[in-house]
């Protein structure tokens, strides 16, 4: 009961579906660290926005962080036992400043 035969996905399948529906702009794995506790799963997000106001980078970065907050928290929980950290990298593009990179803190 509660399996996919009854039309209801199992919790693990639901989590997998949610993960892949997030449509991250990219992911990266940093496995180059000699210390095995320093491995990182990087989510990459690009936000294009109007840069009319001076705080457009901060606003776009905040949107990206909110958008993937639960996903990053889940990745952190899943990865911590294996020595992985989850971190988000946000690229913001506007009209006046064609390309700005902001780097959020690790979760």
N, C-alpha and C positions, 0 to 999 in steps of 0.2 A: 504494500500500500504506500502511496505517496511517491511511487516511482514514475518514470516517464510513460509506462504502459497505461496509466490512468489519465494521461494528458498533462500531468504536472511534472515539471523538470525537478530533478533532485537538486539539493542545495549546491553541490559542487558544480554541476552543470550550469546552474544559474549564475554562479560567480564567474565561470569561464565566459559565459555569454556577455555578462556585464563588462568584463575586462575588454573583450574584443570590440564591443559596441562603442567604447570610449573614443575610438579613432584618434589615437595619438598621432601627432605629426611625425614622430620618430622615436626610436628608443636606442639606447646605447648601453654597452656593458663595459665597464672599466675593470679589467682583470689583470692589469699590468703591475699592480702593487705587490711588492715582495711579501708584505704582511697580509696574510689571508683574511684578516678581519677588515681590510680596507676595500674589499670589492664593492663596486657600486652599480646599481641599476639606474640608468638615467632616462627620464622621460623628457622628450624634447617637444616644445610647443612654440609655434609661430603665431603671433597676433599682429594683424595689420589694422591700423586705426587712424583716425584723423588726429593730426598733431596740432590742432588749433590752440589748445591750452598747454601751458608749460608742464603740467603733471601727467601728460598722456602716457608716458612710459610706466609710471607708477600705477595708473588706473588699469592699463592693459595687463600688466604683470599681476595685479590683484585679481583680475578676472580669471586669468589662467590658473593661478594658485587655488582659487575657490573651486574652479571647474574640476580639478583633479585631486582635491584634498582627500577625499575618501579613498580614491584609488591608491594614492601614495601611502596613506596610512595602512591600507591592506597589504601593499607590497612590503612595507617595513615589517609588519607582523610576520608575514610569511617568510621573509628573507633573513630575519635576525638570527634564527637558529643555525643558519648555514653561513653566517658571517657577511651577509649582504646588507648594504644600506641603499635606501631609495632616495633619489634626489631629482629635482626638476630643473631643467634649463629652459628659460623663456627668451625667445627672440622677439623683439618688437620692431615693426616697420611702420613708418609714417611717411608724410610727404616731404617735410623739410629735412628731417634726418632720415636718410634712406634705410639705415640699419643700425639698431642698437641692441646690444646683448645685455640681458640682466640675468643674474644667477641667483636663484633662491637658495635658502638654507636647506640643509638636509633634514629629513623628517626622522 
